[in-house]
Amino acid sequence: MRIISTKQMQQKIGEISSKIRETAYIVTSHGIGKMVIIPYFDGCDEWIEDYMEDYEMMMNKDKLQKELKESLDSGIGKIRI
């Protein structure tokens, strides 16, 4: 795994694409991680979908925790199954 800046990514995209099977890249902007470049293979789509769901949950963690707390605090619902 290598850490590179967005500027390095733009300047060296050809080199990165030729080495992607050997090395994954974390791309930063002003020292903050912005994206990951990883090699693709047939069948990894499901893993990427799972990652994107995890990413979305982490980005909305505070909102989701607040909603869960409100739901728990409201008590047991009236609907019976």
C-alpha positions in Angstrom: 0.0 0.0 0.0 1.4 3.4 -1.0 0.2 6.8 0.1 0.3 9.5 -2.6 -1.2 13.0 -3.1 -3.8 13.9 -5.6 -1.2 15.8 -7.6 1.1 12.7 -7.7 -1.9 10.6 -8.8 -2.7 13.1 -11.7 1.0 13.2 -12.8 1.6 9.4 -12.5 -1.7 7.8 -13.5 0.0 5.7 -16.2 2.6 4.4 -13.8 -0.1 3.7 -11.2 -2.3 1.8 -13.6 0.7 -0.3 -14.7 1.6 -1.2 -11.0 -1.9 -1.5 -9.6 -1.8 -5.3 -9.5 1.2 -5.1 -7.2 0.3 -2.0 -5.1 -2.8 -0.4 -3.8 -2.9 3.4 -3.3 -4.4 5.7 -0.8 -4.8 9.2 -2.3 -4.6 12.2 0.0 -5.5 15.8 -0.4 -3.7 18.2 2.1 -2.7 15.1 4.1 -6.3 13.8 4.5 -7.2 10.5 2.9 -9.7 11.0 0.0 -9.8 7.7 -2.0 -8.3 4.3 -2.4 -7.2 2.9 -5.7 -7.3 -0.9 -5.8 -7.1 -3.5 -8.6 -10.3 -4.8 -10.1 -11.1 -8.5 -10.7 -14.2 -10.3 -11.9 -16.4 -11.0 -9.0 -15.3 -8.2 -6.7 -18.4 -6.1 -7.3 -20.2 -7.5 -4.3 -17.3 -6.6 -2.0 -17.2 -3.1 -3.4 -21.0 -2.8 -2.8 -20.5 -4.0 0.8 -17.7 -1.4 1.3 -19.9 1.4 -0.1 -22.7 0.4 2.3 -20.1 0.5 5.2 -18.8 3.8 4.0 -22.3 5.3 3.9 -23.1 4.1 7.4 -19.8 5.5 8.7 -20.5 8.9 7.1 -24.0 8.9 8.6 -23.0 7.3 11.9 -24.1 10.2 14.2 -27.5 10.5 12.5 -28.1 6.8 12.6 -27.1 6.6 16.3 -29.5 9.5 17.1 -32.4 7.8 15.2 -31.7 4.5 17.0 -31.6 6.2 20.4 -34.9 8.0 19.7 -36.4 4.7 18.6 -35.2 2.9 21.8 -36.3 5.8 24.0 -39.8 5.7 22.5 -40.4 2.2 24.0 -42.0 -0.9 22.7 -44.4 -0.3 19.8 -48.0 -1.4 19.6 -47.7 -3.5 16.5 -47.7 -7.3 17.2 -46.7 -10.0 14.7 
